[in-house]
Amino acid sequence: MQAILTYAFSVFLAPKGIIEEIQSQMSCMWWNNNDKARGWAMMAWDKMCYPKGMGGMGFRDLQLFNLALLGRQVWRLMTHTDTLCFKVLSPKYFPEGDVFSYKQGDKPSFTWTSIAKAVDALKDGFLWQVGDGNRIDIRKDHWGVDGIRGDSVCRSYFNHNERLVKDLWVSNNKRWNRERVIEIYGENLGECICKLPISHNGIKDTRVWMQNPHGIYLAKSAYSWLLLKKIGFGLHRIFWRTLWKLQMLPKIKIFSWRIDYNILPTFDNIARI
């Protein structure tokens, strides 16, 4: 069942109603403790999906998990341009070959609608890596280092002939025009940009996944990034981290977790619900 669900979530965008129904069933199984009697949900399911180090139980948020798995299709369209899928979808939805610059089109297929949702959700997690400087639009793209975005710079700072990364290089010489870069981006970001290596062997500009040190997209890292983006990048409490590492029975850990949140099914708590 789990394998079927994972496969379905990696191919299509699951309707919200189906996801809510699955999560409702998971919640019932958890709080009922495999008992047929009625259970008492003492905590919202969204909070149960928090990482264990942040006070949750680490259950999957299925909507975000669905998007993270669909991101593998996005990554495949980015890196495998010789596949049949790319050749079918590209002419209609992104004729320029860039999946992030797509157009919705008339009556889009369910397959493309699913992929487009993942594109919108994961776009900020990708970063352009500087190569030959011919593909990166400095007026709109996210490139170089985290924090450099075209829409964060006032358009009046650019000259009319400054649109690509290579336009920030010294003419006929592959090195950064340091004075101009600092003038546009300021001292801190400007220095970071000038430290970026410039390819001299014709390597093209490529997009990389920022949440992986190798720049490769992984559904696991994408899910963690989407979840932290949703709930906020809060600190992990020492208590939680210590609790889940203790060498004792899982049921004792869960009992301790319930005590800390005061969600034991006592008469007082049930009456409060």
N, C-alpha and C positions, 0 to 999 in steps of 0.2 A: 504493500500500500504506500509506504514511504517513497519507494523508488518511482512508482507511478506518479505520485504527487510532485516529486522533484522534477521529473521529466516534463510534466504538464506546465509547471511554473517556469521552466526554462525556455518554453516555446511560445506560450500565449499569456496574455495579461488576464488574470483571473478576475471575474466580476466581483465587485465589492460585496454583494450579497452572499456569494459562495464563501469568500474569505471569512466573513462575519459568522457564518454558520459553522465553519470548521473550528474557528476559535472558540465559539460558544460550546461546542462539543468537548474541546480540549479542557476548557474551564470546568465544565461539569464533571469530567473524569477526575480532574485534580482535586476539586473540593469535595466530591462525593466519596473519594478514597475507595473506588470500586464497589461502593454500597448502593443498593437500589433506592435507599431512602433519600429524601431531598437534602441537598447540600447547601451550605451557606457560603456564598462568595464574599470573603472578607476583604478583598482587595481588587481594585480595577485591573483588568487584564493588561492594559497598556503598561502599567507599572510592573506587572509580573514579567514583562518582556525586557525590563532593564537588565543590563549585565549584572552578574552576581556581585561584582566588586562595587556596584552602585546601589545595592540593596534589593535588586530584583532576583528572579529565579532563572534568568537566562533563557526563557522560552523564545522561540522565533516569532518576530512580528511578521506574519505571513505576507502582508502587503509589501513591506520593504524587502523581504526575502524573494518575493516574486520579481521585483524590479532588479535586484542584484543578479538573479539568474538570467533575466532577459538581457542584462548588460553583456553577457558573453556573446550574444548575437550581435550586439553593437560592436564589440571588439573584433569579432570575426569579419564584419563588414569593413572595418578600418584596416585590418591587416591582411585579408585574403581577397584581393580585388579580382582574382581570376576564377572565383567560384561562380556557379550557376545562380545562386541566390543574389549575389552582387549584380550580376549582369541583368537579372530580371527586375530588381528593385531600383537600381540606380537610374535608368533612363526616365522613369516616371516620377520618382520622389526626390532624388538628389543628383540631377544631371551633371553637376560639376564634380562629382565623385567624392564629396565631403558629406558624410552622413549627418554631421552637426549643422549643416546649412541646407536642411531639407525643406521641401514645400509639401503641404498636406495633400493638395490635389483634390479632385472631385471623387467622391465615394471611395475613400482609401480602403484597402483590404484590412481585415481584422489582424492579419500578420503584421502589416506595416504599422497599424495603430498601436499594437503592443510594443513594437520596437521603438516607435516615436516617444511613447511614454517613458521608456527607459533612457532614451537620449536626453530628454528634458530633465530627468531626475539626476542623471550622472554627469551632466556636462561640466559642472564646476569641479569635478574630481580629475579631469584631464588637463594636461598642460602641454603646450607646444615646446618641443626641444629644438633649439636653433641648429640648423644645418647650413644649407646654402642661402637661406634668407629669402627665398622666392615665394613661399606659401603663407607666411605668417603676416596677417594684417594687424599692424600695431594700433589701429584705431578701434578694433573690436575684439581681438583674440586675447586669450589668457596664455601667456608665454613666458619663457625664460626662467623666472623664479616665482614662487608664490607671492602674490600681491601685485603683480604687473598685469593689469587689465586695460584694454583699450578704452572701455567706457568709464574708467576712473580718472582719465586724463582729459582736461579741457581741450576741446577740438581746436581752439584758437592757438594752442601751443605748437601745433604742427604746421609746417609749411605745406603748400599745395602739392609738392612733389614728394612728400614723406607719407608713404602708405605701407610699405613693406619693411621688414627688419633690415634688409640690405641697404635701405635708404638712410640708415643710421650709421653706416660705415663710411670711412674715408673713401672718396672717389678713387676707383682703380686700385684700391688697396684693401685687403680684407682685414681691417682692424677697426675697432669702434671709434667713432668721432666723440671722444670723451667730453669735450666741452658742450657739444650739442645734446648728448644724452643726459648729462647732469642738468642742463637748462630745462629739459622737458620733464624729467622724472624726479628731480631733486637730488640732494647729496647722497642720501642713504641708498635709495633704489638705483640711482645712477651708477654708484660704485659697484653694486651687485651685478648690474647689467654688463659693465665693462670687464668684469672678471669671467664672464661666460666665454668658453672657448668657441672659436669660429672654425668651421670645417674648411680644409683646403683641398679635399679630395672629392668634392662633388656630392657628398652625402646630403640627401634631401631633408627638409624639415619634417619632423615626425611628432605625432601626439603620443604621450606616455601617460600612464596611470600614476598619479602622484602618491597614492597610498601604498605603493609597493616599491621597495628600494631598487628593484630591477626594472621598474616602469611597466611591468606586465599586469594586465587586468586579472584579478582573481575575485570570484564571487564572495569569498569569505571576507576579504578586506573591504569590498564594496558594501556588504551588508553592515559591517561595523561602522563604516563611515556614514552611511545613511541613517543608522540608528542614533549615533552620537550627534549628527546634524539635527535630528528631530527632537531629542530630549535635552540637548545641550552638552557641552564638553565639561561635565562636572568631575570633581575629584572622586577617586575611589577611597572609601572609608577603610581605615586600618582594621576596624572590627570585622567588616565583611570579608576582607581578604584573608584575615587570620582564621575566621570561622570555617570557610570552605576548604582550607588547607589542613585542618585538624584531622588526625587519624582516628576517626570514630565512625559509628554507623551513620548512614545518610539520614535516617529518620530522626536521630538526635540533633543533627545539624539543622534540619527543617524545623524541629520543635524549638530550637534556640532562635531561629529566624522569626518564627511566629511570636515568641515571647517578646522580642525586641520591638516588633510592630504592634504588640498588644492585639493580635488577631486570633487568639485561641477561641474556639467555639464555646465560650462560657455563657451563662444565662445573661449576664450584663451586656456582653457584646452582641448577642443575638437580639436582645431587646432593643439595643441601640440601632441595629440595622432595620 
